[in-house]
Amino acid sequence: MAQIETYDALIEACQQDGCPICRLEHAADLRFLERLFYAQVNDYAVRQQLRASLGFCRQHAQMALDEVQGQALGLAIIYDDLLRLVLEQVEKQPAVLAAQKKCPACENRDEINTRALSELSRHILTDQMQAALKASQGLCLTHLRQAFELMREPAKRKALMAIQREIMLGLRAELAEYIRKNDYRFMGEAPGPERDAWIRAVRMVAG
């Protein structure tokens, strides 16, 4: 993903639900897994990497199970190979293999994370990026922390935190309205945009 593509994808992600960096990472995870199961299961280099990492981390293994189409045969082949390696080790000595490398899907996600945060830092003082961020649901706290640490210039940090502060204040106002409408005295009122504020709050804090 080139700089221009990353920038455009970041602007587009700001128009959708949730933290835009989280959204880019999730999309990258799915693309990586779909590509692997479609064409790379029997690739020698890929299989060696999967052996070194003992397959996918828990998060990406669950994503492969839940969100990737046509993954069953690929997972069967990959994990049959891994169980063979584990059994070979067990037969040699009473010990269990440990992963030697990071999950390949995590490595791919980390690369996307670095590119996206770099583009955010590079363009945070531009009108387009600021407008996109203001229209978004804000960064989750994990990516807010990462972005803040990456931005060394005080002006960039100030701009980022000012935008995030307004988004968080708005979210708290919606949470207050959601809580108010769950009071028995006001439960007859129709739900508004605050109906999913509790979900957005969890995702902002937890990532």
C-alpha positions in Angstrom: 0.0 0.0 0.0 1.7 3.2 -1.2 1.7 6.5 0.6 -1.1 7.9 -1.6 -3.2 4.7 -1.3 -2.7 4.7 2.5 -3.7 8.4 2.7 -6.8 7.9 0.6 -7.7 4.8 2.6 -7.3 6.7 5.8 -9.5 9.5 4.7 -12.1 7.0 3.6 -11.9 5.1 6.9 -12.7 8.3 8.7 -16.1 8.2 7.1 -17.0 4.9 8.5 -17.8 3.5 12.0 -15.1 3.1 14.6 -11.5 4.1 14.9 -10.1 4.6 11.3 -6.8 2.9 12.1 -8.6 -0.1 13.6 -10.7 -0.2 10.4 -7.6 -0.2 8.2 -6.0 -2.9 10.2 -9.0 -5.1 10.1 -9.4 -4.7 6.3 -5.7 -5.5 6.0 -6.1 -8.6 8.1 -8.9 -9.9 6.0 -7.1 -9.2 2.7 -4.0 -11.0 4.0 -5.9 -14.1 5.2 -8.1 -14.3 2.1 -5.0 -14.0 -0.2 -3.2 -16.7 1.8 -6.1 -19.2 1.7 -6.8 -18.5 -1.9 -3.3 -18.9 -3.4 -0.6 -19.4 -0.8 -1.4 -22.4 1.4 1.1 -24.6 -0.4 3.7 -21.9 -1.0 7.0 -23.1 0.5 8.0 -19.8 2.0 4.6 -19.2 3.5 4.5 -22.6 5.0 7.9 -22.2 6.6 6.8 -18.9 8.1 3.7 -20.5 9.5 5.8 -23.3 10.9 8.0 -20.8 12.7 5.1 -18.9 14.1 3.1 -22.1 14.8 0.3 -20.8 12.7 -1.7 -17.7 13.6 -2.1 -15.9 16.9 -5.4 -16.4 18.7 -7.0 -13.3 17.2 -6.1 -14.1 13.6 -6.9 -17.8 14.0 -10.4 -16.8 15.3 -10.8 -14.3 12.4 -9.9 -17.0 9.9 -12.5 -19.2 11.4 -15.3 -16.6 11.6 -14.7 -14.1 8.8 -12.8 -15.7 5.9 -14.7 -17.6 3.2 -13.3 -20.9 1.8 -10.8 -21.2 4.6 -11.6 -24.8 5.8 -9.3 -26.8 3.5 -6.4 -24.3 3.9 -6.7 -24.4 7.7 -6.9 -28.2 7.7 -3.7 -28.4 5.6 -1.8 -25.8 7.7 -2.8 -27.2 11.1 -2.3 -30.8 10.1 1.3 -29.8 9.3 1.7 -28.0 12.6 0.3 -30.9 14.6 2.8 -33.2 12.9 5.6 -30.9 14.0 4.4 -30.8 17.5 4.0 -34.6 17.6 7.5 -35.1 16.3 8.8 -32.9 19.1 6.8 -34.8 21.7 8.2 -38.1 20.5 11.8 -36.8 20.7 11.4 -35.5 24.2 8.6 -34.5 26.6 8.5 -30.8 25.5 6.0 -28.7 23.5 7.1 -26.6 20.6 7.1 -22.8 21.1 6.7 -20.2 18.3 9.9 -18.8 17.0 8.4 -16.0 15.0 5.5 -13.6 15.1 2.1 -14.5 13.5 2.4 -13.5 9.8 -0.9 -11.8 9.9 0.3 -9.7 12.8 3.4 -8.7 10.9 1.3 -7.6 8.0 -1.1 -5.6 10.3 1.9 -3.9 12.0 3.1 -2.7 8.6 -0.3 -1.2 7.8 -0.4 0.3 11.2 3.0 2.0 10.7 2.0 3.4 7.3 -1.4 4.7 8.4 0.0 6.4 11.5 2.8 7.9 9.5 0.2 9.4 7.0 -1.9 10.7 9.9 1.2 12.4 11.4 2.4 13.8 8.1 -1.0 15.4 7.2 -2.6 16.2 10.6 -2.2 19.9 10.1 -3.9 19.9 6.7 -7.5 21.0 6.3 -8.6 17.7 4.7 -7.2 15.4 7.3 -8.6 17.6 10.2 -12.0 17.6 8.5 -11.9 13.9 8.1 -10.9 13.2 11.7 -13.6 15.6 13.0 -16.2 13.7 11.0 -15.0 10.4 12.3 -15.8 8.6 15.5 -12.2 9.3 16.7 -9.2 7.1 17.4 -9.3 4.3 19.9 -7.0 4.9 22.9 -4.4 2.5 21.7 -4.0 4.3 18.3 -4.4 7.7 19.9 -1.4 6.9 22.1 0.6 5.6 19.2 -0.2 8.6 17.1 0.6 11.0 19.9 4.0 9.4 20.5 4.8 9.5 16.8 4.0 13.2 16.5 7.0 15.0 17.9 5.9 18.5 16.8 3.8 20.3 19.5 1.4 21.8 16.9 0.6 18.3 15.6 0.0 16.9 19.0 -2.2 19.8 19.9 -4.3 19.5 16.8 -4.7 15.7 17.3 -5.8 16.0 20.9 -8.1 19.0 20.3 -10.0 16.9 17.7 -10.1 13.8 19.9 -11.3 15.8 22.9 -14.3 17.1 21.0 -15.2 13.7 19.8 -14.9 12.2 23.3 -17.0 15.0 24.8 -19.7 14.4 22.2 -19.6 10.7 22.9 -20.0 11.3 26.6 -23.0 13.5 25.9 -24.6 10.7 23.9 -23.8 8.2 26.7 -25.6 10.5 29.1 -28.6 10.6 26.8 -28.6 6.9 26.4 -28.4 6.4 30.2 -31.2 9.0 30.7 -33.5 7.2 28.3 -33.0 4.0 30.1 -34.5 5.6 33.2 -38.1 4.2 33.6 -39.4 7.8 33.5 -38.1 8.4 30.0 -38.2 4.9 28.4 -41.1 5.9 26.2 -38.8 8.4 24.2 -37.7 7.2 20.8 -34.0 6.3 20.6 -31.8 8.7 18.6 -28.2 8.6 17.5 -27.2 7.7 21.1 -28.6 4.2 20.6 -25.1 2.7 19.9 -23.1 5.1 22.0 -22.3 2.4 24.5 -20.8 0.2 21.7 -18.7 3.1 20.4 -17.5 3.9 23.9 -16.3 0.3 24.5 -14.5 0.3 21.2 -12.8 3.6 21.8 -11.4 2.6 25.1 -10.7 -1.1 24.4 -9.6 -0.7 20.7 
